[in-house]
Amino acid sequence: MAVVQLLTNLFDGFPHWLATILISCVPVAELRGAIPIALLQYQMHPTEAYLLAVIGNMIPVIPLLLYLEPVSDYLRRFRFWDKFFDWLFTRTRHNHSATFEKYGTLGLAIFVAIPLPATGAWSGCAAAFVFGIGFRHALMAITAGVLIAGVVVTIVTLGGISLSNLLI
């Protein structure tokens, strides 16, 4: 609850539509935080909240997919960062390699689609980088995952209202 209050305070004074997009860009919140705030605090229509949150969640994806590797390569010139990335890649590959080997790009989409902490578009970009998933495939998988997660979060936030009510 403290994170929700922090985010709403941070974007206080912004138009609600813009606050929803910006909250969705934040790695800790993403659309998992933005949709409930948009629906419950800003009283947005579910379709508007969903669309704005998806747009906001996708804004950092392309830069992350394009620049994670060059930034990593640059930072690896320094001993601390080289050790950090070795640790991170080893840990990530150990914990998730079976899933990504078995399911590949579909596994990435499922990983992003599960609306739990430490999953989402930001983590999906990192996983795509670590597992060497190409830009196009990673972008499609992350987009699919974000779209699915948005539907799940919207339905859960609304208390399981039928999908037909979301489209009105």
N, C-alpha and C positions, 0 to 999 in steps of 0.2 A: 504493500500500500504506500510505503514511503517513496518508492520509485514513481508511482503514478502521480503523487502530489508534487514531487520534484519536477517531473516533465510538464505537468499542467502549469506549474509556477514559472518554469523556464520559458514557456511559450505563451504566457499570459499577455494579452494585448495584441496577439496575432489574430488575424481572421481564423475562424475555426477550420476552414478548409486547408489553409496553409499550415496551421499547427498540426493537423492530422498528417499531412505529407511529411513535415519535418520530424515528427515523432517516429514515423515509419522509417526514416533514414537512420535513426540512432541505433547502433548495434545492440544495445541491451534490450531495447523495447521492440523495434521493428513493428510489423503489423500486429503482432501479438499484444502489444500495448496500445497501439494507435486505434485499433477498431473498438475495443471496449471504452476507451476515453471518448472517441467520436460518438458512439452510440449512447453511452450512459451519462456523460457530462455535457457534451455539446448537443445532444438530442438530434443528431443527424439521421437522415433516412438511411437504412441499411445499405442500399445500393450505392449511395454517395460515399458513405464511410468505407465500404469495401473498395471501391474504385480508387479513391484518394490514397488509401493505405497501400494498395498494391503498387500504385505509381510511385509513392514515396519509398517503398521497400525496394523497388527495382532501380532507383536512381543511383545508388552506390555500386551496383553490381558490375556494370561495364568497366568503370575505372578500376575496381578491385581485380576483376579478371585480367585486365590488360597490364596492371602495374604491380601486382604482387610479386611476380618473378623478378622484374628489374630491381625493385626495392630490396628484395631478399638477396639478390646477387650483390648489390652495392653494400648492404649491411654485413654480409659474410666476410668482407675484407677485414672486419674487426673481430678479434678473438671472442669477445663476449657474445656477440650476435651469432657468430659461426657456431659456437657451442649451443646457444639457445635454439637455433634452427635445427641443428642435429637432434637435440632432445625432442623438440616439437614434432619433427617428421617421424622419428623413430616411434614415439608414443602414439601418434595418430595412425601410422601404418599398422602398428601392433593392435590397436583397439578397433580399427575399422577395416582393415584390408580384406578380411573374409567377405564382408558385405559388398565392398566395391568390386572385388574380383568376381563375385557371383552375379551381381546385378548391374555393375557398370554404371552407365548414365542413369538408368532407372533407379538404382540405389541412391544416387545423388538426389534425384527428384523426391524420393520417399523421405530421405534424411531431411530435406528442406521442408517438406510438407508436414512433418510431425511438429505440432505447435507446442514444443517443450523448451525449457531453457537450454542454451548451448546448441540449438539447431536453428535453422533459418538461413536467410540469404547470405549474411556475412560469413557464417560458419561454412555454408555451402561453397562459397568462393574459395575459402581457405582449403577445404577438402579437395575441390577441383584442382587447385594448384598442387597440393601435396601428392595427389594420385595421378597427376599428369593428364587430366581430362581436357581436351581441346576446347578452345574458346566457344565455338559454335555449339558443341554438345553441352558444355557446361551452362551456357546461357539458356538454352532450351530447357534443360533439366531444372535449373534454378527458377526460371519463370513458371514452369508447371508446378513446382513445389510451392512457390509463393501463392499462386492462384488457388491451389487446394487448401493450403493453410489458411488463407483468407476466408474461404467458405466455412471451414471448420470453426474458426474463431468467431465469425459472425453468428453462426448458428448457436454455438455454445453461449455466447454473450446474450443472445436473445432468448435463451432458455429453450432452445430446440424448436422454435417456430417453424412451421412448414416452409419449404422453399417457395411455394406459390406466393406467400405473403411478402417475401423479399423482393419480388419483382414488381410489386404494385407501387 
